[in-house]
Structures are given as C-alpha cells and as structure tokens.
Amino acid sequence: MNPLLLALLSAAMWGVTDLVTSFVGRRIGSLRVVVIAVSTSLVLAGAVAIARGALTTIYDPAIVGGTLVLGVAAGIAYIGVFTAFRLGPLSVVSPTISAYGALAAFLAVIFLNERLTPPHIAGVIAVGIGISLLGLQTTGTGRSRRATLASPGVAFALVGLLFFAIITVLLTIPIKAYGWSTAIALSRIGNLVTVWLIFFLLYKYRARLPKWGRHDLLGEGQRLDRIGFALATLVGVGDTLAFFIFAAALEQGPTWAVSLLSSLGPIIVVLGGLFGSRLNRVLRVEKGYTYGAAAGFEFRRGRGPFTARTAVESSVTAPALVEARAQIASMTPQPPSDDELNAARQYLRGTFPLRFGSASPVAGAVAGLVAVGLEPSELAR
C-alpha cells in the first residue's frame, strides 16, 4: 500500500486510541495505563518480531543500543502524553501532540538529508504553527493581555511532542536496518524498563508527590478494576498496531511526509470526510445550498491537491464558496470537538473494509493507480 495512505491509516487508529486513553486514564490514573499498555505492547511487538525472523538476525550493537535509548525516550514521552490526555481537554492536547509531525519534518531534513521544496516548507510551517496555537489562550485585556497554556495538560503534551518528533526521525535507522517489527520490539524493551522504573520510584516516594501527582499519575483513590485493566490493554494493542502501520510507512516513504500526514488524519475527516462533517453540515443542513459536500486530499506519486466539492445553484455559488472557505479556515481557531473526532474515527473504522467490497471499487482503485503512473500491485503492498 502507498506509504502516505498507511500514514493516514495510522493517524486514524491513533485517534481512536486517544479517546480510549483519555477515558481510562481518568478511571485508573495515567501511569497505570502506561505501564499496562507498554507491557501489552512489548508482548505483541515481540511476538510479531520473532515470527518475522528477529531471532536469526545479525545485529549491530550500536544500532541496537541506540534503539533501546529511543525506547527510553519514548517511555518518557508516553507518560507525558497519557498524562496530557488525563488532564485534558482532549480537543486541545491531542492536536498539540500532533504538531510533532511538523517538527519531525524539519528534523528529517537535518538528520536524514531529506529535501523539501519551498511549498513543502511553507506548508509544514503553516501546519506546525496552526496546530501549536491550539494549545494557547489569551488572558487579560489591553496591555495586560498575555498568552498562556490552555490547560496544564498542554505542558505534558509539549513534552510528548518533542520526544515523539525526535524518535520518529531516528527510528528510521533501525527500521531500514532490521525492518519495522524488530525496530519496534527493541524500542518497546526500552519503553518497558523506563515506565516500570518510573512507576516504582513514584510509588515508593508517593508521599512526597503533590496531590495531583498521586491522583492523576498514580490513580490514588481509584480502583484498578477489570474494565480499567481491559481498556488499558486495548490501548496497548491499538497503539502497537498503529505503530506497526506507521513504521511500515516510514520503511517505504519519506520520513517528513509520513510524519506530517500521520498527525492530520482525524482533522481531515472532521472537516469534510463524512456526512456529519462541517462542510456538509453548514452547506446542506444549515444553509440549504446543496444536497451534499465533501473535502479531502488526493494522493499521487508527487504532490496531490486538497479539494472541497459540492454542487449548488448559480444563485448561491458566491455565498456557498464563502461558507466553504470559512469552514476550512475554521479548523485552526476552532479545533475539532470530541464529538466530531469520535464521529470521524467511527466513520473511518466502519467504512475502510467496504472500500474493496466489490469489483467496482477495486477497478476504480486500480484505475487511479494507473493514472498516476503506479503499478496495480501497489494495492497489495
């Protein structure tokens, strides 16, 4: 499959995982979720790596050591991210974390010698700034007005953003050396050691922690029941599967593009990918200009366009165009709500298997590949 499509699929899966993580973190404490999820992840990733020949591979100690260090950094990042989800609001901290894609794009240029054209650079900067601004709010009036973080969760989200950007770029080294499954399994070992060590240290010295640390991190006063454990395990499975897809995309495609797209999937769907999207809701339901409207990216061998599509009477063409442009522009100052994100993720999950349910969509997919110069075998990748 095309690596850019894989990146978007991983974004959708991570979006669903974000929702579950936010819920279960408030139920049992974010650090408990991290410990259970990472432990589950190592079991799953290790099994897949062994099945794909990890035990018979000859390893370079330097690459293995570096990957384990990346795993340690990822463990710290997971604690930051899961705590951000716990503190919320999810509609702010989740897009803030997603800004790692823009930072990773620039790091890929610096460390991996990947090249970006001027339009690419402008786009990456715009995306990074737009997403980052979601984590800020203004307080005061006049000369006393100042910008502050929108919530305490944003501070933890920024930690995750920084670490994930660095990890994304450097993880391409073991992925290209040993394949995505082995690279993920090695990094998960570092994850496991880190989160368990931090958990034991914080638990041992919990009396010295502030109240929010004991409550939000360790889940003090909250019982670890079967439902909480099962949901935390589900988070580990979902995160690992999304990481498998993401790493497979990194193995095939440019790091900067894969990183950026993997952070934008849910936002694209919220804007115009389903019936309840903003474009369709405003142009059809509220204004009555059309029977339907949609928007999305068209992926090609090189750069592909982003288009918004609808059909209206000539008498309302101008106001419909104004409303469409306003809805596209609204994605930065008015980030997707939890309800919009949830609907978008359910849509992606429910419709994905239906895309190839008969001969017609398969033929359409093959025709699209041929039109941009790709072989039909691309569908089997």
C-alpha positions in Angstrom: 0.0 0.0 0.0 1.1 3.6 -0.6 3.1 4.8 2.4 1.2 8.0 2.6 -2.1 6.1 2.9 -0.5 4.0 5.6 0.4 7.2 7.4 -3.2 8.4 7.3 -4.5 5.0 8.5 -2.1 5.1 11.5 -3.4 8.6 12.3 -7.0 7.4 12.4 -6.1 4.4 14.6 -4.1 6.7 17.0 -7.1 9.0 17.1 -9.3 6.2 18.3 -6.7 5.2 20.8 -6.5 8.8 22.1 -10.2 8.7 23.1 -9.8 5.4 24.9 -6.7 6.6 26.6 -8.4 9.8 27.8 -11.3 7.8 29.3 -9.3 5.0 31.0 -6.7 7.5 32.3 -9.3 9.3 34.2 -10.6 6.0 35.5 -7.4 4.4 36.9 -4.6 7.0 36.5 -2.4 7.8 33.6 0.8 6.0 34.8 -1.1 2.8 35.4 -2.4 3.0 31.8 1.1 3.5 30.5 2.5 0.5 32.4 -0.3 -1.8 31.3 -0.3 -0.6 27.7 3.5 -0.7 27.3 3.7 -4.2 28.8 1.0 -5.4 26.4 2.7 -3.7 23.5 6.0 -5.5 24.2 4.3 -8.9 24.2 2.6 -8.1 20.9 5.6 -6.5 19.2 8.0 -9.2 20.4 5.7 -12.0 19.1 5.5 -10.3 15.7 9.2 -9.6 15.5 10.0 -13.3 16.4 7.6 -14.5 13.8 9.3 -12.4 11.2 12.8 -13.8 12.0 14.2 -11.4 14.6 16.0 -14.3 16.5 18.0 -15.2 13.4 19.1 -11.6 12.5 22.7 -10.5 13.0 22.7 -7.2 14.9 24.9 -4.1 15.1 25.4 -3.4 18.8 25.5 0.4 18.1 22.1 0.4 16.4 20.6 -1.9 19.0 21.9 0.3 21.8 20.6 3.4 20.1 17.2 1.9 19.6 17.0 0.9 23.2 17.8 4.6 24.1 15.0 5.7 21.8 12.7 3.3 23.7 13.7 5.0 27.0 12.9 8.4 25.4 9.6 7.0 24.1 8.7 5.8 27.6 9.1 9.3 29.0 7.0 10.6 26.0 4.2 8.1 26.7 4.0 9.2 30.3 3.8 12.8 29.2 1.2 12.1 26.5 -1.0 9.9 28.7 -0.9 12.4 31.5 -1.9 15.1 29.0 -4.9 13.0 27.9 -5.8 12.5 31.6 -5.7 16.3 32.3 -7.3 17.3 29.0 -9.1 18.7 27.3 -8.6 16.1 24.6 -9.7 18.6 21.8 -6.7 20.7 22.8 -4.0 18.4 23.9 -4.4 15.8 21.1 -3.9 18.4 18.3 -1.0 19.9 20.2 0.8 16.5 20.3 0.0 16.1 16.6 2.3 19.1 15.9 5.2 16.6 16.3 4.7 15.8 12.6 5.8 19.3 11.5 8.8 19.2 13.8 9.7 15.8 12.6 9.6 17.0 9.0 12.4 19.6 9.7 14.4 17.1 11.8 14.3 14.7 8.8 15.9 17.4 6.6 18.6 18.0 9.2 19.4 14.4 10.2 18.3 12.3 7.2 19.2 14.8 4.4 15.7 14.7 3.0 14.8 17.6 0.8 11.7 19.8 0.9 10.7 22.2 -1.8 9.7 25.8 -0.8 6.0 25.0 -1.0 6.6 22.0 1.3 8.5 24.2 3.8 5.7 26.8 3.8 3.1 24.1 4.3 5.0 22.4 7.1 5.4 25.8 8.9 1.8 26.6 8.5 0.6 23.3 9.8 3.0 23.4 12.8 2.1 26.9 13.8 -1.6 26.3 13.3 -1.7 23.2 15.4 0.6 24.6 18.1 -1.7 27.7 18.6 -4.5 25.4 19.7 -2.6 24.9 22.9 -2.6 28.6 23.8 -5.2 31.0 25.2 -5.1 34.7 25.9 -5.9 36.3 29.3 -6.3 39.8 30.4 -7.2 42.9 28.3 -5.3 45.7 26.7 -1.6 46.0 27.6 -2.1 43.3 30.3 -3.2 40.7 27.7 -0.8 37.7 27.5 -0.7 34.2 26.1 -0.7 31.2 28.4 -1.1 27.4 28.0 -4.7 26.5 27.5 -4.5 23.8 30.3 -2.0 22.0 32.4 -2.3 19.1 30.0 -0.7 21.1 27.3 2.7 21.2 29.1 2.7 17.4 29.2 1.6 17.4 25.6 4.6 19.5 24.6 7.0 17.0 26.2 5.4 14.2 24.2 5.6 16.4 21.0 9.3 17.0 21.4 10.2 13.4 22.2 8.0 11.9 19.5 9.4 14.1 16.8 13.0 13.1 17.6 12.1 9.4 18.0 10.2 9.4 14.7 13.2 10.6 12.7 15.9 8.5 14.4 13.7 5.3 14.4 14.1 5.2 10.7 17.7 3.9 11.2 16.8 0.6 12.8 13.7 0.3 10.7 15.7 0.4 7.5 18.4 -1.9 9.0 16.2 -4.6 10.5 12.6 -3.9 9.4 9.8 -2.3 11.2 8.8 -5.2 13.5 12.2 -5.7 15.0 12.8 -1.9 15.4 9.5 -1.6 17.3 10.2 -4.6 19.5 13.6 -3.3 20.5 12.2 0.2 21.3 9.4 -1.4 23.4 12.1 -3.0 25.6 13.4 0.4 26.4 9.8 1.6 26.9 9.1 -1.2 29.4 12.2 -0.7 31.5 11.6 3.1 31.7 7.9 3.2 32.6 8.2 0.4 35.2 11.2 2.1 36.8 9.4 5.5 37.0 6.3 3.8 38.3 8.1 2.1 41.1 10.1 5.2 42.1 7.0 7.4 42.1 5.0 4.8 44.0 7.8 4.4 46.6 8.0 8.1 47.2 4.3 8.9 46.6 4.1 10.7 50.0 6.3 13.4 48.6 4.3 13.9 45.5 1.7 16.8 45.2 -1.9 15.7 45.3 -2.4 16.0 41.6 0.6 13.7 41.1 -0.8 11.0 43.4 -4.2 11.3 41.8 -3.6 11.9 38.1 -0.4 9.8 37.7 -0.8 7.0 40.2 -4.5 6.9 40.4 -4.7 7.3 44.1 -8.2 6.6 45.4 -9.2 4.9 42.1 -9.6 1.1 42.0 -7.9 -0.9 39.2 -10.9 -3.0 38.1 -11.3 -5.4 35.3 -12.8 -2.9 32.9 -9.9 -0.4 33.5 -7.3 -3.1 33.0 -9.0 -4.4 29.8 -9.3 -0.9 28.4 -5.6 -0.2 29.2 -4.7 -3.4 27.5 -6.8 -2.3 24.5 -4.8 0.9 24.4 -1.6 -1.1 24.2 -2.9 -3.2 21.3 -4.3 -0.2 19.4 -1.1 1.8 19.9 1.1 -1.1 18.7 -1.0 -1.8 15.6 -1.0 1.9 14.7 2.8 2.0 15.2 3.2 -1.1 13.0 1.4 0.7 10.2 3.3 3.9 10.8 6.7 2.1 10.9 5.8 0.3 7.7 5.1 3.7 6.1 8.4 5.0 7.3 10.1 2.0 5.8 8.7 2.8 2.3 8.2 6.6 2.2 9.9 9.9 3.0 10.1 10.5 6.8 8.9 14.1 6.6 5.8 13.4 4.6 4.8 10.2 6.6 5.3 12.0 9.9 3.2 15.0 8.8 0.3 13.0 7.4 0.2 10.6 10.3 -0.7 13.6 12.5 -3.5 15.0 10.3 -5.9 12.2 9.5 -8.7 12.9 12.1 -8.7 16.6 11.3 -9.2 15.9 7.5 -12.1 13.6 8.2 -13.7 16.1 10.7 -13.6 18.8 8.0 -15.1 17.0 5.1 -14.8 13.3 5.0 -18.2 12.2 6.3 -21.9 13.2 6.3 -21.7 15.0 9.6 -18.6 16.9 8.6 -18.5 20.7 9.0 -18.8 21.4 5.2 -21.8 19.1 4.8 -23.5 20.3 8.0 -23.2 24.0 7.1 -23.8 23.9 3.4 -26.6 21.3 3.4 -28.3 21.3 6.8 -27.9 24.9 7.9 -27.8 26.9 4.6 -29.7 24.5 2.3 -27.3 25.3 -0.6 -26.7 21.7 -1.7 -27.6 18.0 -1.2 -24.0 17.2 -0.1 -20.5 18.5 0.3 -17.1 16.8 0.9 -13.4 17.5 1.1 -10.1 15.6 1.2 -6.7 15.0 -0.2 -6.0 13.3 -3.5 -2.8 11.3 -3.2 -0.5 11.0 -6.2 3.1 10.0 -7.0 4.1 13.6 -6.3 2.1 16.4 -4.7 -1.6 16.0 -4.7 -4.3 18.6 -4.3 -6.7 19.2 -1.4 -10.2 19.8 -2.8 -13.6 20.7 -1.4 -16.5 19.6 -3.6 -20.2 20.4 -3.9 -23.0 21.3 -6.4 -25.1 24.3 -5.9 -27.4 26.6 -8.0 -25.8 29.5 -9.6 -27.7 32.0 -7.4 -25.9 30.7 -4.3 -22.5 30.0 -5.7 -20.8 33.0 -4.1 -22.2 32.6 -0.6 -21.6 28.8 -0.8 -17.9 29.5 -1.7 -17.6 32.0 1.2 -19.0 29.5 3.6 -16.8 26.6 2.4 -13.7 28.8 2.7 -14.8 29.9 6.2 -15.2 26.3 7.3 -11.8 25.3 6.0 -10.2 28.3 7.8 -12.1 27.5 11.0 -10.1 24.3 11.6 -7.3 26.3 13.4 -9.2 28.7 15.6 -12.0 26.2 16.3 -10.3 22.8 16.6 -12.4 19.6 16.2 -14.6 18.9 19.2 -14.6 15.5 21.0 -17.9 14.6 19.3 -16.5 15.5 15.8 -13.4 13.5 16.4 -15.3 10.5 17.7 -17.7 10.5 14.7 -14.8 10.8 12.2 -12.9 7.9 13.7 -16.0 5.7 13.8 -16.6 6.6 10.1 -13.0 5.7 9.1 -13.2 2.4 11.0 -16.6 1.4 9.7 -16.1 2.3 6.0 -12.5 1.1 5.5 -13.4 -2.6 4.8 -16.2 -1.5 2.5 -13.9 0.3 0.1 -13.0 -3.0 -1.7 -16.2 -4.9 -1.1 -17.0 -5.5 -4.9 -15.3 -5.4 -8.3 -16.2 -1.8 -9.0 -14.2 0.0 -6.2 -11.3 -2.4 -6.8 -11.3 -1.4 -10.5 -11.6 2.3 -9.5 -8.6 1.9 -7.2 -6.5 0.2 -9.9 -7.5 2.9 -12.5 -6.4 5.6 -10.0 -3.0 4.0 -9.6 -2.5 3.6 -13.3 -3.5 7.3 -13.9 -0.6 8.5 -11.6 1.9 6.0 -13.0 1.8 3.3 -10.3 1.5 -0.4 -10.8 -1.7 -2.2 -9.8 0.4 -4.3 -7.5 0.6 -1.3 -5.2 -2.7 -2.3 -3.7 -1.1 -5.5 -2.4 1.7 -3.6 -0.5 
